[in-house]
């Protein structure tokens, strides 16, 4: 069984506001999510492993490493 956390719980884990998560979903920037329902009005949940993977993908040892990653993402 897959466990989901709420948008509020994901926001707390990421240190952002729920509105930020909503904006990230629209922009395709945030962690992967699950839509619970058949339309865009359905509730949203997050798998803890997706939140953790999103965080892990942003770990950097230096600001120059961030710059290289951002440049690679822009070219994809």
C-alpha positions as CSV (number, residue, x, y, z in Angstrom):
1,X,0.0,0.0,0.0
2,X,1.3,3.5,-0.9
3,X,1.2,6.0,1.9
4,X,0.5,9.6,0.9
5,X,1.1,12.8,2.9
6,X,-1.1,15.9,2.5
7,X,0.0,19.1,0.8
8,X,0.2,20.7,4.2
9,X,2.6,17.9,5.4
10,X,4.7,18.2,2.3
11,X,4.9,21.9,2.6
12,X,6.1,21.6,6.2
13,X,8.7,19.0,5.2
14,X,9.9,21.3,2.4
15,X,9.7,24.5,4.5
16,X,7.4,26.3,2.1
17,X,3.8,27.5,2.0
18,X,1.0,25.4,0.5
19,X,0.5,28.1,-2.1
20,X,4.2,27.5,-3.2
21,X,3.4,23.8,-3.7
22,X,0.4,24.8,-5.8
23,X,2.5,27.2,-7.9
24,X,5.2,24.5,-8.4
25,X,2.6,22.0,-9.6
26,X,1.4,24.4,-12.2
27,X,5.0,25.2,-13.2
28,X,6.1,21.6,-13.1
29,X,8.8,22.5,-10.6
30,X,7.9,20.7,-7.4
31,X,8.0,17.1,-6.3
32,X,5.8,14.5,-8.1
33,X,2.3,14.3,-6.7
34,X,-0.8,12.2,-6.9
35,X,-4.2,13.6,-7.9
36,X,-6.9,11.9,-5.9
37,X,-9.9,12.2,-8.2
38,X,-10.8,12.3,-11.8
39,X,-10.5,16.1,-12.4
40,X,-8.3,18.9,-11.4
41,X,-10.4,19.6,-8.4
42,X,-9.5,16.3,-6.7
43,X,-7.3,16.4,-3.6
44,X,-3.5,16.1,-4.0
45,X,-1.2,13.9,-2.1
46,X,2.5,13.3,-2.1
47,X,4.4,10.1,-1.7
48,X,7.1,10.6,1.0
49,X,9.7,9.0,-1.3
50,X,8.9,11.5,-4.1
51,X,9.4,14.4,-1.7
52,X,12.7,12.9,-0.5
53,X,13.9,12.3,-4.1
54,X,13.1,15.9,-5.1
55,X,15.1,17.1,-2.1
56,X,18.0,14.7,-2.9
57,X,18.1,15.9,-6.5
58,X,18.8,19.4,-5.2
59,X,21.7,18.6,-2.9
60,X,24.8,20.6,-4.0
61,X,28.3,20.9,-2.6
62,X,28.8,24.4,-4.0
63,X,27.0,27.2,-5.8
64,X,29.0,26.4,-9.0
65,X,27.5,22.9,-8.9
66,X,24.1,24.5,-8.7
67,X,24.9,26.6,-11.8
68,X,26.0,23.6,-13.8
69,X,22.9,21.7,-12.8
70,X,20.7,24.7,-13.8
71,X,22.4,25.0,-17.1
72,X,21.9,21.3,-17.9
73,X,18.3,21.5,-16.9
74,X,17.7,24.5,-19.2
75,X,19.1,22.6,-22.2
76,X,16.9,19.6,-21.7
